[in-house]
Amino acid sequence: ADEALLQSQVIDQVVLVTGAGGSIGSELCRQVLQRKPKTLLLFDLSELALYSLNNELQQILHQLSQEEGGRISGEQNQSKASENNSGHINLIPKIIPLLGSVTDENRVSDVISAWRPSIIYHAAAIKHVPIVEQNIAECVKTNIFGTLVMAKVSIEWQVDRFILISTDKAVNPTNAMG
């Protein structure tokens, strides 16, 4: 049932993943791509993380299209429909790497208004406890106010679904992370 729900939310849809280059966000992107979105928007603050993930996902996309008899020709990032041997049309998702911070309301609004995602997986967060402990103000800014910005802009642009991926692992917290 969970797989059917996930597929219905993702297949042929515009999907935005914040924190796409992180450990949780990148795995989400891999899972989403397997379920054939129309467009997968990778949103992250790190250019290196975006570059690396985009390259990896483009290779996965190429493998998926080969397995189904589809071919990607020309520009790799273009969403195309290709007909396989059985006459069915395969959708080849478009992957768009987008630099930005979830704390930048103008950037977030520009991305959501331009691409109009139907679902947002919000995984952007600072989660490593030693980093959090040394950078509490930046972590509050990203984890709390960044989530507020994402939720606010999602409501303003009437995004159908907003999924918050929690990184809180604290039980009986003894530090700022908890």
C-alpha positions in Angstrom: 0.0 0.0 0.0 2.9 2.4 0.8 4.5 1.7 -2.6 1.2 2.4 -4.4 0.8 5.7 -2.4 4.4 6.7 -3.2 4.0 5.9 -6.8 0.8 7.9 -7.1 2.4 10.9 -5.5 5.5 10.8 -7.7 4.8 9.3 -11.1 4.7 11.9 -13.9 4.8 14.7 -11.2 7.2 17.6 -10.5 9.0 16.6 -7.3 11.2 18.9 -5.2 13.8 17.5 -2.7 15.5 20.0 -0.4 18.8 19.0 1.0 19.1 16.8 -2.1 22.8 16.5 -1.8 22.8 15.2 1.8 22.7 11.6 2.9 19.0 11.5 3.4 18.1 13.8 0.5 20.2 11.9 -2.0 18.7 8.6 -1.1 15.2 10.1 -1.5 16.2 11.4 -4.9 17.3 7.9 -6.0 14.0 6.4 -4.7 11.9 9.1 -6.4 13.8 8.7 -9.7 13.0 5.0 -9.8 9.3 5.9 -9.7 9.4 8.1 -12.8 8.6 11.7 -11.9 8.1 14.1 -14.7 10.7 16.4 -13.2 13.0 15.9 -10.2 14.2 19.2 -8.7 17.4 18.8 -6.7 17.6 21.8 -4.2 20.8 22.2 -2.2 23.2 24.8 -0.8 26.3 22.9 -1.8 27.4 23.1 -5.4 29.7 20.1 -5.0 26.9 18.0 -3.6 24.5 19.0 -6.4 27.1 18.4 -9.1 27.9 14.9 -7.7 24.3 13.9 -7.2 23.2 15.2 -10.6 26.0 13.2 -12.3 25.0 10.0 -10.4 21.3 10.4 -11.2 21.9 11.1 -14.8 23.8 7.8 -15.0 20.9 6.0 -13.3 18.4 7.7 -15.7 20.5 6.5 -18.6 20.5 2.9 -17.3 16.8 3.0 -16.6 16.1 4.2 -20.2 18.3 1.5 -21.6 16.6 -1.2 -19.6 13.2 -0.2 -20.9 14.3 0.1 -24.5 14.2 3.8 -24.5 17.0 6.0 -25.7 18.2 9.4 -24.5 19.4 11.4 -27.5 20.7 14.9 -27.5 20.5 16.9 -24.3 20.6 14.5 -21.3 18.4 16.8 -19.1 15.5 17.0 -21.5 12.3 15.2 -20.6 11.3 13.0 -23.5 8.9 10.3 -24.3 10.3 7.3 -26.2 8.4 4.4 -27.6 9.7 1.0 -26.6 9.3 -2.2 -28.7 5.9 -3.0 -27.2 4.5 0.3 -28.3 4.2 1.7 -24.8 5.5 5.2 -24.2 8.2 5.6 -21.6 8.6 8.9 -19.7 12.1 10.0 -19.2 12.3 12.3 -16.2 14.0 15.7 -16.3 16.5 16.3 -13.5 17.2 19.9 -12.6 19.9 20.8 -10.0 19.1 24.1 -8.2 21.4 25.9 -5.9 19.9 27.7 -3.0 19.2 27.9 0.7 15.9 27.0 2.3 16.4 30.1 4.5 16.3 32.4 1.4 12.6 33.0 1.0 12.9 34.8 -2.3 14.9 32.0 -3.9 12.5 29.3 -2.5 9.6 31.3 -3.9 11.2 31.7 -7.3 11.9 27.9 -7.5 8.4 26.9 -6.4 6.6 29.5 -8.6 8.7 28.6 -11.7 8.5 24.8 -11.4 5.3 24.3 -9.5 6.1 21.0 -7.7 3.2 18.9 -6.6 5.2 17.4 -3.8 8.1 18.6 -1.7 10.3 16.4 0.4 12.0 18.7 2.8 15.2 17.0 3.9 17.4 20.1 4.2 18.9 20.2 7.7 22.1 20.4 9.6 22.2 17.1 11.5 25.7 16.1 12.6 25.7 16.7 16.4 29.3 18.0 16.7 28.7 20.5 13.9 25.4 21.5 15.5 27.0 22.1 18.9 29.6 24.4 17.4 27.2 26.3 15.1 23.9 26.5 17.1 22.7 29.8 15.5 23.3 28.6 12.0 21.5 25.3 12.8 18.5 27.1 14.2 18.4 29.2 11.1 18.5 26.2 8.8 16.6 23.6 10.7 13.8 25.8 12.2 13.6 29.0 10.1 14.4 27.1 6.8 11.6 24.7 7.5 9.3 27.7 8.3 10.2 29.3 4.9 9.6 26.1 3.0 6.2 25.5 4.7 5.1 29.2 4.2 6.1 29.3 0.5 4.5 25.9 -0.1 1.2 27.2 1.3 1.4 30.4 -0.7 1.9 28.5 -3.9 -0.6 25.8 -3.0 1.8 22.8 -3.2 -0.3 19.7 -2.9 2.0 17.8 -0.5 4.8 18.8 1.9 6.7 16.0 3.6 9.1 17.0 6.4 11.9 14.5 6.8 13.0 14.8 10.4 16.7 14.3 11.3 16.1 14.5 15.0 17.6 11.3 16.6 17.6 12.6 20.1 15.9 10.7 22.9 16.1 12.4 26.3 18.2 15.2 24.7 21.1 16.6 26.6 22.3 19.2 24.0 21.1 21.8 21.6 20.5 19.2 18.8 17.8 17.6 20.9 
